[in-house]
């Protein structure tokens, strides 16, 4: 124990091995839903469900170990929500690229993130992007997830006249999805640890008991990862049209990670006297390394999880918390039959709940200033309606620059935003 104390500086942070283990278990329970949700989403892109399940657990473990052992922060990592949906519905099913090329794009976005962290360009980029655009993008991803959840559950269906309409709510799938969403939301409000996972498993069990879902077993040896391992198509990811996809993966991961790191560190009182996060470079590089490793294993972008605040609230203060989470993800490899038994409507409720949390960023937008509010709304609405995070980001930047210029608000613009807005406009008009 003394070795752990010295390496992770437990005594210095006012914690202990027992406290860190409890914190790790708490964090894992709040984010373990990704074990079921990620394979469910990526398998719709044509990827092998079992292989993605293994890749999800391994990528999460790698991310947690690097974050814990190298950066020494109690911040857990796993394939990110929103980015996995964009991978499947935006890049593969929407744009028609192979999932192998999409994995290549994830790898290159992780590599770019890594280089930005090494050369300390990340802070300049983060500070260059207006808060209003960041809020609109975060909310748009939430609405994008909501659209996917409602579609997967059959709550909304295609309609040739109105594009979408209400589905048949008397069918089991919509009912289970809505019940799951209601239960998860209520449990989360009551601060029940593992609310999302309880909701998913609860709906699954009830569906089994009522004969609407088959039981596939509880434990077994892990499935083969061969169908997705090192299957990324790096050459295919370098297609000109894929540059916006790579940028979208990078952009969302960059701001998601920076926001999560600062938010979690603030909650755990890990910021220094100047309000900055020590070793942020290592934390950022841990995130980007996990993304590259995840792409090689066969999963979408790996990122830091805001659910880490649950572990911090339980006393976690060092990287040992993240290491415990990583170990639990490795143990989860032996629960593949259970993951395979989870129906889409059971995860739909979880998706809808996560969407609710992300859409909450709209509350912080400056609605009194139309030049800020309009780009926020365009970015947020464009993502679910175009079924593309990349297009939503692009339209958000274009509208921000155009509206500010036409309004004479040149002081609100900076070179980075103007250049990105022009590049996105060129991409739309010349490359589609």
TORMARMAR-984513 format. One line per 2 residues: number of its first residue (from 1); their letters; for each residue x, y, z of N, C-alpha, C. Coordinates in pm, whole numbers, plus 50000, padded with zeros to 5 digits. Example, Ala and Ser with C-alpha at 12.3 -4.5 7.8 and 13.67 -1.06 7.14 Angstrom:
<atoms>
1> as> 51319/49431/50780/51230/49550/50780/51320/49670/50780; 51285/49775/50708/51367/49894/50714/51290/50003/50787
</atoms>
This chain:
<atoms>
1> xx> 50082/49880/50000/50000/50000/50000/50087/50127/50000; 50205/50117/50063/50292/50234/50070/50338/50276/49930
3> xx> 50358/50174/49844/50399/50203/49707/50291/50281/49633; 50166/50239/49652/50053/50309/49589/50042/50451/49643
5> xx> 50063/50464/49775/50054/50595/49839/50159/50689/49781; 50281/50640/49764/50389/50723/49712/50367/50759/49566
7> xx> 50323/50662/49485/50310/50687/49341/50195/50782/49311; 50079/50755/49369/49961/50836/49340/49947/50957/49434
9> xx> 50038/50966/49533/50035/51078/49629/49900/51084/49703; 49861/50968/49755/49732/50957/49822/49725/51044/49948
11> xx> 49826/51033/50032/49826/51109/50157/49828/51259/50129; 49903/51298/50028/49913/51440/49992/49778/51495/49948
13> xx> 49696/51410/49884/49564/51451/49838/49455/51426/49941; 49494/51375/50058/49397/51353/50165/49302/51238/50138
15> xx> 49352/51133/50074/49267/51018/50042/49339/50889/50081; 49275/50774/50053/49333/50644/50086/49299/50544/49978
17> xx> 49362/50428/49984/49335/50322/49885/49188/50283/49889; 49134/50266/50010/48993/50227/50024/48901/50331/49960
19> xx> 48927/50457/49988/48843/50564/49933/48851/50566/49781; 48973/50548/49727/48992/50551/49582/48921/50433/49515
21> xx> 48924/50317/49578/48857/50199/49522/48706/50221/49519; 48651/50273/49628/48507/50302/49633/48470/50405/49527
23> xx> 48554/50507/49511/48530/50610/49411/48533/50551/49270; 48627/50460/49245/48637/50396/49114/48515/50312/49082
25> xx> 48468/50238/49181/48347/50157/49161/48227/50246/49132; 48218/50358/49204/48107/50451/49184/48108/50509/49044
27> xx> 48224/50554/49000/48236/50609/48864/48199/50504/48760; 48249/50383/48778/48221/50276/48681/48071/50250/48669
29> xx> 48002/50246/48783/47859/50218/48781/47780/50326/48706; 47829/50449/48712/47757/50558/48645/47780/50560/48495
31> xx> 47889/50497/48448/47921/50503/48305/47924/50367/48237; 47894/50261/48312/47900/50127/48256/47799/50104/48144
33> xx> 47699/50193/48133/47601/50179/48026/47664/50179/47888; 47784/50241/47876/47849/50249/47745/47886/50110/47694
35> xx> 47903/50015/47786/47935/49877/47746/47822/49818/47662; 47699/49856/47692/47583/49806/47618/47547/49896/47500
37> xx> 47558/50028/47523/47511/50123/47421/47605/50131/47302; 47735/50133/47326/47830/50150/47216/47824/50038/47111
39> xx> 47827/49911/47152/47815/49804/47052/47681/49810/46978; 47576/49849/47049/47444/49858/46987/47444/49960/46874
41> xx> 47510/50075/46896/47514/50180/46795/47609/50144/46681; 47730/50103/46713/47830/50077/46609/47797/49954/46525
43> xx> 47724/49858/46583/47688/49739/46505/47594/49775/46391; 47521/49886/46404/47433/49929/46295/47513/49982/46176
45> xx> 47642/50007/46198/47729/50049/46088/47786/49929/46015; 47748/49809/46060/47797/49688/45997/47911/49622/46071
47> xx> 47948/49676/46186/48058/49620/46264/48008/49502/46348; 48098/49409/46375/48064/49291/46454/48036/49331/46599
49> xx> 47918/49295/46649/47875/49337/46784/47974/49290/46890; 48011/49164/46887/48101/49109/46988/48237/49176/46987
51> xx> 48289/49200/46867/48420/49264/46856/48415/49407/46909; 48307/49479/46880/48293/49616/46930/48279/49617/47082
53> xx> 48208/49517/47135/48196/49505/47281/48334/49493/47344; 48419/49408/47290/48554/49390/47342/48636/49517/47324
55> xx> 48625/49579/47205/48700/49701/47176/48659/49813/47271; 48530/49819/47303/48479/49922/47395/48542/49906/47533
57> xx> 48541/49785/47584/48598/49759/47717/48749/49785/47719; 48819/49739/47615/48964/49755/47610/49004/49902/47592
59> xx> 48933/49974/47503/48965/50115/47482/48941/50195/47610; 48832/50164/47679/48803/50233/47805/48912/50203/47908
61> xx> 48954/50077/47915/49058/50038/48010/49190/50110/47979; 49227/50113/47851/49351/50182/47811/49345/50329/47850
63> xx> 49232/50394/47817/49216/50535/47850/49224/50561/47999; 49158/50477/48077/49160/50494/48223/49300/50472/48281
65> xx> 49370/50370/48230/49504/50341/48281/49602/50454/48249; 49598/50505/48126/49688/50614/48089/49657/50740/48169
67> xx> 49527/50771/48180/49486/50889/48257/49525/50876/48404; 49506/50755/48458/49535/50734/48600/49682/50724/48631
69> xx> 49755/50643/48554/49895/50615/48585/49987/50728/48540; 49958/50788/48423/50049/50890/48370/50009/51032/48414
71> xx> 49879/51064/48400/49834/51199/48436/49795/51210/48583; 49768/51096/48648/49730/51092/48789/49606/51175/48821
73> xx> 49502/51156/48739/49374/51221/48764/49262/51117/48777; 49164/51142/48863/49054/51046/48883/48947/51057/48776
75> xx> 48990/51066/48651/48899/51089/48539/48897/50966/48449; 48780/50908/48435/48764/50786/48356/48737/50818/48210
77> xx> 48772/50725/48122/48753/50744/47979/48684/50621/47919; 48616/50646/47809/48547/50540/47734/48501/50602/47601
79> xx> 48460/50519/47505/48405/50574/47379/48293/50673/47409; 48299/50789/47345/48207/50898/47378/48071/50888/47313
81> xx> 47969/50925/47390/47834/50935/47337/47825/51054/47242; 47748/51042/47139/47738/51146/47038/47835/51120/46925
83> xx> 47961/51100/46959/48061/51069/46858/48038/50930/46799; 47992/50835/46883/47963/50701/46829/47841/50706/46738
85> xx> 47744/50790/46773/47625/50805/46689/47660/50873/46557; 47747/50974/46562/47791/51040/46441/47867/50943/46351
87> xx> 47949/50859/46413/48026/50756/46342/47932/50669/46257; 47826/50619/46321/47735/50526/46253/47638/50596/46160
89> xx> 47562/50689/46216/47451/50748/46139/47495/50862/46048; 47601/50931/46085/47647/51041/46003/47747/50998/45897
91> xx> 47855/50934/45939/47965/50902/45847/47937/50777/45763; 47895/50669/45828/47877/50543/45756/47742/50537/45683
93> xx> 47633/50546/45757/47501/50535/45695/47462/50662/45620; 47506/50779/45669/47469/50905/45606/47555/50940/45486
95> xx> 47687/50937/45503/47778/50977/45396/47822/50862/45308; 47795/50740/45353/47824/50624/45269/47966/50571/45278
97> xx> 48045/50617/45376/48180/50565/45392/48177/50431/45465; 48281/50352/45445/48290/50224/45516/48324/50250/45662
99> xx> 48290/50157/45748/48323/50175/45888/48475/50170/45908; 48544/50101/45817/48690/50097/45825/48750/50237/45802
101> xx> 48693/50309/45703/48740/50446/45676/48705/50539/45792; 48589/50515/45852/48547/50597/45967/48643/50576/46085
103> xx> 48688/50452/46104/48787/50426/46209/48918/50497/46177; 48952/50504/46047/49072/50577/46007/49060/50724/46042
105> xx> 48940/50780/46022/48917/50921/46056/48930/50943/46207; 48881/50847/46286/48895/50856/46432/49043/50855/46470
107> xx> 49120/50769/46404/49264/50761/46434/49334/50892/46403; 49306/50950/46286/49371/51074/46248/49328/51191/46337
109> xx> 49202/51190/46381/49158/51296/46473/49232/51283/46607; 49252/51159/46652/49326/51137/46776/49471/51178/46762
111> xx> 49530/51146/46647/49670/51183/46621/49686/51335/46619; 49591/51403/46552/49595/51550/46547/49580/51609/46687
113> xx> 49488/51553/46764/49467/51596/46903/49597/51581/46982; 49664/51470/46961/49790/51441/47031/49896/51546/46996
115> xx> 49907/51578/46866/50006/51676/46822/49972/51816/46875; 49843/51850/46876/49802/51979/46930/49838/51990/47078
117> xx> 49828/51878/47149/49860/51877/47292/50010/51892/47314; 50090/51826/47228/50236/51834/47241/50284/51977/47216
119> xx> 50233/52038/47109/50279/52171/47072/50199/52285/47137; 50111/52249/47230/50037/52346/47310/49954/52443/47225
121> xx> 49899/52391/47117/49813/52474/47032/49669/52468/47080; 49639/52366/47160/49501/52340/47201/49438/52460/47272
123> xx> 49516/52528/47359/49460/52640/47433/49421/52754/47339; 49503/52777/47236/49473/52883/47139/49343/52852/47065
125> xx> 49327/52724/47029/49205/52684/46957/49083/52700/47047; 49094/52649/47169/48981/52656/47263/48941/52800/47289
127> xx> 49038/52886/47309/49009/53026/47337/48959/53101/47215; 48985/53049/47096/48944/53117/46972/48798/53091/46936
129> xx> 48743/52983/46982/48605/52948/46945/48508/53014/47042; 48416/53095/46993/48320/53164/47080/48238/53068/47165
131> xx> 48205/53113/47285/48126/53031/47377/47992/52993/47316; 47931/53085/47242/47799/53057/47185/47803/52937/47091
133> xx> 47910/52927/47011/47921/52812/46921/47942/52683/46998; 48021/52689/47103/48043/52569/47184/47913/52521/47247
135> xx> 47833/52616/47295/47704/52579/47355/47610/52518/47251; 47607/52578/47132/47520/52527/47026/47560/52388/46982
137> xx> 47691/52364/46973/47739/52232/46931/47706/52126/47035; 47728/52158/47162/47697/52063/47269/47549/52028/47270
139> xx> 47465/52131/47256/47320/52108/47255/47280/52030/47131; 47342/52061/47017/47311/51990/46893/47340/51842/46903
141> xx> 47452/51808/46966/47484/51665/46985/47378/51598/47070; 47331/51671/47172/47224/51617/47256/47097/51592/47176
143> xx> 47057/51688/47092/46937/51671/47010/46956/51560/46907; 47079/51546/46857/47113/51439/46764/47092/51302/46830
145> xx> 47140/51290/46954/47120/51166/47028/46972/51140/47054; 46898/51247/47086/46754/51232/47111/46682/51180/46988
147> xx> 46719/51235/46871/46657/51190/46747/46684/51042/46722; 46807/51000/46746/46844/50859/46727/46768/50770/46825
149> xx> 46759/50814/46951/46689/50735/47052/46542/50718/47016; 46477/50826/46975/46336/50821/46939/46312/50735/46816
151> xx> 46406/50741/46721/46395/50660/46599/46414/50512/46630; 46519/50481/46707/46548/50341/46739/46436/50274/46818
153> xx> 46366/50354/46897/46258/50298/46979/46125/50293/46904; 46121/50351/46785/45995/50353/46710/45898/50458/46759
155> xx> 45947/50552/46840/45860/50659/46890/45833/50760/46780; 45932/50782/46695/45909/50860/46574/45943/50773/46454
157> xx> 45870/50791/46345/45891/50712/46224/45892/50804/46103; 45943/50754/45991/45948/50832/45869/45808/50855/45814
159> xx> 45789/50972/45754/45661/51007/45693/45689/51084/45565; 45641/51037/45450/45672/51104/45322/45620/51247/45314
161> xx> 45517/51279/45387/45458/51413/45381/45524/51510/45478; 45550/51462/45601/45604/51551/45705/45746/51515/45747
163> xx> 45808/51421/45678/45942/51371/45709/45943/51280/45832; 45889/51327/45944/45878/51241/46062/45739/51257/46122
165> xx> 45694/51153/46192/45567/51160/46263/45572/51063/46381; 45470/51067/46463/45466/50982/46581/45442/50837/46542
167> xx> 45518/50747/46605/45501/50605/46577/45384/50547/46656; 45373/50415/46652/45265/50346/46724/45308/50322/46868
169> xx> 45258/50402/46959/45299/50394/47099/45236/50277/47174; 45156/50197/47104/45098/50079/47169/45191/49959/47155
171> xx> 45296/49972/47074/45391/49862/47054/45487/49852/47173; 45541/49734/47199/45630/49715/47315/45753/49806/47314
173> xx> 45820/49820/47199/45946/49896/47195/45931/50040/47243; 45836/50117/47190/45821/50254/47239/45786/50260/47388
175> xx> 45704/50166/47432/45663/50166/47573/45784/50141/47663; 45863/50037/47629/45981/50006/47710/46080/50122/47710
177> xx> 46101/50184/47594/46196/50296/47585/46152/50412/47674; 46025/50446/47668/45975/50557/47748/45980/50526/47898
179> xx> 45942/50403/47934/45948/50363/48075/46092/50369/48124; 46186/50320/48041/46327/50324/48078/46375/50467/48099
181> xx> 46335/50555/48010/46372/50697/48021/46315/50759/48149; 46188/50730/48176/46125/50784/48297/46197/50735/48423
183> xx> 46228/50607/48426/46293/50548/48544/46433/50606/48563; 46510/50613/48455/46647/50665/48463/46646/50809/48512
185> xx> 46558/50890/48455/46551/51031/48494/46514/51047/48640; 46416/50969/48686/46374/50977/48826/46486/50932/48920
187> xx> 46553/50822/48886/46661/50771/48970/46777/50870/48974; 46808/50931/48860/46917/51030/48856/46883/51150/48943
189> xx> 46758/51193/48939/46714/51305/49020/46729/51273/49169; 46705/51145/49203/46716/51101/49342/46858/51065/49382
191> xx> 46954/51093/49288/47097/51068/49312/47129/50921/49339; 47059/50833/49269/47086/50689/49282/47206/50654/49194
193> xx> 47310/50599/49253/47430/50562/49178/47397/50454/49074; 47446/50474/48953/47422/50375/48848/47282/50382/48791
195> xx> 47219/50500/48795/47080/50514/48750/47061/50468/48606; 47154/50505/48518/47140/50470/48376/47149/50319/48358
197> xx> 47247/50256/48423/47263/50112/48409/47145/50037/48470; 47093/50086/48581/46976/50024/48644/46857/50029/48549
199> xx> 46840/50143/48482/46729/50157/48388/46740/50063/48271; 46861/50051/48215/46883/49961/48100/46857/49816/48139
201> xx> 46919/49773/48249/46904/49634/48291/46761/49605/48338; 46699/49703/48402/46561/49684/48449/46465/49661/48334
203> xx> 46475/49744/48229/46389/49727/48112/46416/49593/48045; 46544/49555/48037/46581/49428/47974/46520/49310/48047
205> xx> 46530/49311/48179/46477/49200/48260/46324/49192/48248; 46257/49306/48256/46111/49308/48245/46067/49256/48109
207> xx> 46139/49298/48004/46106/49251/47869/46125/49100/47857; 46227/49047/47923/46249/48902/47923/46135/48829/47993
209> xx> 46096/48881/48109/45991/48817/48188/45857/48817/48113; 45834/48921/48031/45709/48932/47957/45717/48869/47818
211> xx> 45830/48806/47790/45844/48735/47663/45875/48821/47542; 45921/48945/47565/45952/49035/47453/46101/49039/47421
213> xx> 46180/48965/47497/46325/48966/47475/46383/48833/47521; 46483/48783/47449/46543/48654/47481/46664/48672/47572
215> xx> 46682/48578/47663/46797/48580/47754/46913/48507/47689; 47026/48576/47673/47140/48517/47604/47247/48464/47697
217> xx> 47225/48473/47828/47326/48426/47922/47388/48543/47998; 47475/48510/48094/47535/48613/48178/47684/48629/48152
219> xx> 47759/48519/48159/47905/48528/48145/47958/48426/48045; 48072/48457/47989/48143/48366/47898/48282/48423/47874
221> xx> 48362/48352/47801/48490/48408/47759/48462/48521/47661; 48548/48624/47656/48524/48738/47566/48517/48694/47419
223> xx> 48433/48759/47340/48427/48731/47196/48559/48769/47129; 48576/48728/47006/48698/48762/46932/48693/48908/46887
225> xx> 48806/48976/46899/48815/49114/46853/48866/49122/46710; 48898/49005/46653/48958/48999/46519/48881/49077/46411
227> xx> 48746/49074/46408/48675/49144/46300/48699/49295/46294; 48740/49356/46406/48762/49502/46405/48906/49542/46436
229> xx> 48986/49450/46486/49122/49484/46529/49209/49524/46410; 49266/49643/46416/49353/49699/46310/49284/49697/46174
231> xx> 49153/49714/46173/49077/49712/46047/49060/49852/45988; 49113/49954/46056/49094/50091/46008/49160/50112/45872
233> xx> 49091/50187/45788/49138/50218/45653/49194/50360/45655; 49325/50371/45673/49387/50503/45684/49387/50577/45551
235> xx> 49405/50504/45442/49405/50568/45310/49266/50622/45276; 49162/50544/45307/49025/50587/45281/48986/50708/45362
237> xx> 49049/50725/45479/49016/50838/45566/49077/50968/45517; 49170/50959/45420/49235/51079/45369/49165/51138/45248
239> xx> 49047/51085/45215/48965/51144/45110/48933/51290/45147; 48932/51378/45046/48911/51521/45073/48783/51547/45152
241> xx> 48676/51478/45113/48548/51499/45180/48551/51452/45325; 48648/51366/45359/48657/51315/45496/48726/51413/45590
243> xx> 48785/51517/45536/48853/51614/45622/48757/51679/45720; 48635/51707/45674/48536/51767/45765/48495/51668/45873
245> xx> 48496/51539/45840/48464/51436/45939/48573/51428/46045; 48699/51427/45999/48811/51424/46092/48806/51546/46183
247> xx> 48776/51661/46123/48767/51784/46202/48654/51775/46304; 48542/51718/46262/48428/51706/46354/48464/51617/46473
249> xx> 48525/51502/46447/48569/51414/46556/48666/51489/46648; 48763/51560/46587/48863/51633/46664/48801/51745/46745
251> xx> 48717/51823/46679/48659/51941/46741/48574/51903/46861; 48487/51806/46843/48398/51766/46953/48478/51706/47068
253> xx> 48577/51622/47035/48657/51560/47139/48739/51664/47215; 48793/51761/47142/48875/51866/47203/48796/51945/47307
255> xx> 48677/51990/47267/48599/52072/47360/48531/51988/47467; 48492/51867/47432/48431/51779/47531/48533/51745/47640
257> xx> 48655/51713/47597/48759/51677/47692/48800/51795/47779; 48823/51911/47716/48866/52028/47794/48759/52068/47894
259> xx> 48632/52067/47850/48523/52103/47939/48509/52005/48054; 48521/51876/48022/48509/51773/48125/48623/51781/48225
261> xx> 48745/51799/48175/48861/51805/48264/48849/51920/48363; 48815/52037/48312/48804/52154/48400/48687/52138/48497
263> xx> 48573/52088/48446/48456/52070/48531/48480/51970/48642; 48537/51857/48607/48564/51753/48706/48670/51800/48806
265> xx> 48775/51866/48755/48882/51914/48843/48829/52019/48940; 48739/52104/48893/48681/52205/48981/48600/52140/49092
267> xx> 48524/52036/49055/48443/51965/49154/48532/51899/49260; 48647/51847/49215/48736/51778/49307/48840/51869/49371
269> xx> 48830/52001/49344/48925/52098/49399/49068/52063/49361; 49086/52026/49233/49217/51986/49183/49286/52098/49105
271> xx> 49219/52214/49092/49279/52326/49021/49380/52397/49111; 49481/52461/49048/49581/52531/49128/49528/52668/49171
273> xx> 49613/52747/49234/49569/52877/49288/49528/52976/49179; 49574/52951/49057/49537/53037/48944/49415/52986/48869
275> xx> 49354/52879/48922/49235/52823/48858/49266/52737/48737; 49392/52696/48723/49431/52614/48609/49453/52470/48652
277> xx> 49444/52379/48556/49459/52237/48585/49604/52195/48563; 49676/52157/48669/49813/52110/48652/49815/51982/48565
279> xx> 49918/51964/48490/49936/51845/48407/49824/51829/48303; 49766/51943/48259/49658/51933/48160/49710/51875/48029
281> xx> 49838/51900/48000/49896/51844/47879/49894/51692/47883; 49930/51636/47995/49928/51490/48009/49786/51435/47999
283> xx> 49692/51507/48061/49552/51463/48056/49500/51464/47913; 49533/51569/47837/49490/51579/47698/49554/51469/47614
285> xx> 49684/51444/47638/49752/51341/47562/49701/51201/47597; 49659/51184/47722/49599/51055/47762/49471/51032/47682
287> xx> 49392/51136/47668/49267/51128/47593/49292/51095/47446; 49386/51166/47384/49414/51144/47242/49479/51007/47218
289> xx> 49563/50964/47311/49623/50830/47299/49516/50722/47304; 49420/50741/47392/49310/50643/47404/49227/50639/47276
291> xx> 49209/50755/47211/49133/50759/47085/49205/50682/46976; 49336/50700/46965/49413/50627/46864/49411/50476/46892
293> xx> 49426/50442/47020/49422/50300/47057/49284/50241/47029; 49179/50319/47060/49043/50272/47036/49016/50248/46889
295> xx> 49067/50338/46803/49049/50321/46659/49117/50193/46611; 49236/50166/46665/49307/50044/46627/49234/49919/46675
297> xx> 49171/49929/46791/49097/49815/46847/48963/49795/46775; 48902/49906/46732/48776/49895/46659/48658/49964/46725
299> xx> 48679/50089/46773/48567/50163/46829/48583/50312/46798; 48476/50386/46816/48478/50530/46788/48556/50605/46895
301> xx> 48562/50736/46882/48645/50821/46967/48627/50797/47116; 48739/50779/47184/48740/50763/47329/48765/50899/47392
303> xx> 48689/50931/47496/48700/51064/47556/48678/51058/47706; 48705/51169/47774/48687/51176/47919/48538/51187/47953
305> xx> 48498/51125/48062/48357/51118/48101/48325/51210/48217; 48221/51290/48199/48176/51380/48305/48122/51301/48425
307> xx> 48086/51174/48401/48040/51088/48511/48148/51066/48616; 48272/51105/48583/48381/51094/48680/48353/51176/48805
309> xx> 48265/51275/48793/48231/51357/48911/48165/51274/49020; 48101/51163/48979/48037/51076/49079/48143/51015/49170
311> xx> 48254/50972/49110/48363/50915/49189/48430/51020/49275; 48445/51140/49222/48506/51248/49298/48418/51285/49417
313> xx> 48287/51282/49394/48194/51310/49504/48206/51204/49613; 48254/51085/49575/48273/50977/49673/48411/50980/49737
315> xx> 48491/51080/49700/48621/51096/49765/48741/51071/49676; 48721/51030/49552/48832/51005/49462/48909/51132/49430
317> xx> 49041/51126/49442/49123/51245/49418/49246/51217/49332; 49278/51090/49307/49401/51060/49232/49373/50963/49118
319> xx> 49477/50933/49043/49466/50842/48930/49430/50700/48968; 49444/50666/49096/49408/50531/49138/49260/50505/49113
321> xx> 49178/50609/49126/49035/50595/49096/49015/50551/48951; 49086/50617/48858/49074/50583/48716/49126/50442/48688
323> xx> 49230/50403/48758/49285/50267/48739/49183/50162/48781; 49113/50187/48891/49009/50094/48938/48899/50081/48833
325> xx> 48860/50194/48772/48759/50192/48666/48809/50107/48550; 48935/50124/48513/48993/50047/48404/48990/49897/48430
327> xx> 49022/49859/48554/49018/49716/48592/48876/49662/48579; 48777/49739/48620/48638/49695/48612/48592/49680/48467
329> xx> 48643/49764/48378/48611/49748/48235/48671/49617/48182; 48789/49581/48229/48849/49454/48187/48768/49336/48238
331> xx> 48720/49344/48360/48635/49238/48415/48506/49226/48335; 48458/49338/48284/48333/49339/48206/48344/49259/48077
333> xx> 48466/49233/48032/48485/49155/47909/48418/49018/47916; 48400/48968/48037/48344/48834/48055/48191/48836/48064
335> xx> 48130/48952/48041/47984/48963/48047/47924/48991/47909; 47989/48940/47806/47942/48962/47669/47801/48908/47644
337> xx> 47765/48789/47696/47627/48740/47673/47521/48834/47727; 47549/48896/47843/47454/48991/47900/47441/49113/47809
339> xx> 47556/49162/47760/47553/49278/47670/47475/49247/47544; 47489/49125/47494/47419/49085/47372/47270/49068/47392
341> xx> 47228/49059/47517/47085/49042/47547/47012/49176/47559; 47086/49286/47557/47026/49418/47574/46961/49462/47443
343> xx> 46829/49480/47438/46763/49524/47314/46782/49674/47289; 46761/49716/47167/46780/49857/47129/46689/49950/47208
345> xx> 46566/49904/47237/46474/49993/47308/46517/50014/47453; 46598/49922/47508/46646/49940/47644/46753/50048/47650
347> xx> 46836/50055/47546/46939/50159/47543/46884/50293/47494; 46769/50290/47427/46709/50414/47376/46675/50510/47490
349> xx> 46624/50456/47600/46593/50540/47716/46717/50606/47772; 46829/50530/47772/46956/50587/47820/47004/50697/47727
351> xx> 46993/50675/47598/47033/50776/47500/46953/50905/47520; 46824/50888/47542/46737/51004/47559/46774/51081/47685
353> xx> 46812/51010/47789/46851/51077/47913/46982/51154/47894; 47081/51091/47829/47207/51160/47802/47183/51283/47715
355> xx> 47090/51269/47619/47054/51381/47533/46999/51498/47615; 46921/51466/47716/46864/51569/47803/46974/51649/47872
357> xx> 47075/51578/47921/47186/51645/47990/47262/51737/47895; 47288/51688/47773/47367/51766/47678/47290/51887/47625
359> xx> 47162/51870/47605/47081/51981/47553/47067/52093/47655; 47101/52065/47780/47090/52165/47884/47182/52285/47863
361> xx> 47283/52270/47776/47374/52382/47751/47302/52500/47686; 47186/52475/47626/47108/52585/47566/47068/52690/47669
363> xx> 47056/52648/47794/47016/52740/47899/47120/52849/47923; 47245/52823/47882/47353/52917/47907/47380/53009/47789
365> xx> 47305/52992/47682/47325/53077/47564/47271/53217/47591; 47327/53315/47521/47283/53455/47536/47169/53481/47439
367> xx> 47048/53455/47483/46931/53469/47396/46890/53614/47376; 46950/53706/47453/46917/53849/47436/46993/53912/47320
369> xx> 47095/53841/47271/47175/53892/47159/47149/53801/47039; 47076/53851/46941/47038/53769/46826/47159/53721/46747
371> xx> 47267/53800/46747/47385/53759/46671/47456/53640/46736; 47431/53617/46863/47483/53498/46932/47380/53385/46929
373> xx> 47255/53421/46951/47149/53321/46962/47123/53247/46830; 47126/53320/46718/47094/53258/46589/47192/53146/46552
375> xx> 47325/53167/46561/47418/53057/46531/47402/52938/46625; 47368/52967/46753/47344/52859/46849/47229/52771/46801
377> xx> 47120/52836/46762/47002/52762/46719/47029/52685/46590; 47099/52748/46496/47129/52682/46369/47216/52558/46390
379> xx> 47322/52573/46470/47410/52459/46497/47335/52347/46568; 47252/52385/46666/47179/52285/46745/47075/52211/46662
381> xx> 47002/52284/46577/46897/52220/46496/46953/52144/46377; 47064/52194/46321/47119/52131/46201/47166/51989/46227
383> xx> 47219/51962/46343/47273/51829/46370/47168/51719/46363; 47056/51731/46436/46956/51623/46425/46885/51623/46289
385> xx> 46863/51740/46230/46786/51747/46106/46867/51704/45984; 47000/51721/45990/47085/51672/45880/47145/51536/45914
387> xx> 47123/51493/46038/47180/51368/46089/47332/51370/46077; 47391/51486/46105/47536/51500/46090/47590/51605/46186
389> xx> 47681/51564/46275/47747/51658/46363/47837/51751/46283; 47904/51696/46181/47995/51776/46099/47921/51889/46029
391> xx> 47806/51860/45970/47728/51964/45901/47676/52069/45999; 47638/52024/46119/47591/52118/46220/47700/52214/46262
393> xx> 47821/52162/46283/47935/52247/46319/47963/52347/46206; 47965/52297/46083/47994/52383/45968/47892/52496/45955
395> xx> 47764/52464/45962/47660/52565/45948/47664/52664/46064; 47703/52616/46181/47716/52705/46296/47825/52809/46274
397> xx> 47941/52765/46225/48051/52857/46199/48016/52956/46088; 47958/52905/45979/47923/52992/45866/47824/53099/45910
399> xx> 47721/53059/45983/47619/53155/46026/47676/53256/46125; 47766/53211/46213/47826/53301/46311/47904/53411/46241
401> xx> 47991/53372/46147/48073/53471/46076/47985/53564/45992; 47891/53507/45916/47806/53588/45828/47723/53689/45907
403> xx> 47660/53645/46015/47574/53734/46094/47655/53843/46162; 47771/53808/46216/47854/53908/46283/47903/54013/46184
405> xx> 47944/53970/46063/47992/54063/45961/47881/54157/45917; 47763/54101/45887/47651/54182/45840/47599/54277/45949
407> xx> 47623/54240/46075/47578/54324/46187/47683/54427/46227; 47800/54420/46163/47907/54512/46198/47976/54478/46328
409> xx> 47958/54355/46375/48017/54314/46504/48153/54248/46480; 48242/54320/46415/48373/54263/46379/48458/54231/46501
411> xx> 48433/54301/46611/48512/54277/46733/48485/54138/46791; 48373/54076/46754/48340/53943/46805/48408/53832/46725
413> xx> 48474/53870/46616/48538/53772/46529/48689/53767/46556; 48747/53652/46529/48892/53639/46536/48936/53558/46414
415> xx> 49064/53564/46379/49111/53497/46257/49073/53350/46246; 49080/53277/46357/49050/53133/46354/48905/53107/46312
417> xx> 48813/53183/46371/48671/53163/46340/48641/53201/46196; 48699/53312/46149/48676/53356/46011/48730/53254/45912
419> xx> 48851/53206/45935/48911/53108/45845/48828/52980/45840; 48786/52931/45957/48706/52810/45961/48572/52830/45892
421> xx> 48509/52946/45914/48382/52974/45848/48396/52974/45697; 48503/53036/45645/48527/53040/45501/48557/52902/45446
423> xx> 48636/52824/45518/48669/52688/45473/48544/52601/45465; 48457/52613/45563/48333/52535/45561/48244/52579/45444
425> xx> 48240/52709/45417/48159/52758/45305/48213/52704/45173; 48345/52706/45158/48408/52652/45036/48377/52504/45022
427> xx> 48383/52434/45134/48355/52289/45131/48213/52262/45082; 48116/52337/45132/47976/52317/45091/47953/52350/44943
429> xx> 48010/52462/44898/47982/52509/44764/48060/52435/44655; 48177/52382/44689/48260/52318/44587/48271/52168/44601
431> xx> 48249/52116/44722/48265/51971/44744/48135/51904/44791; 48032/51985/44817/47904/51928/44859/47896/51892/45004
</atoms>
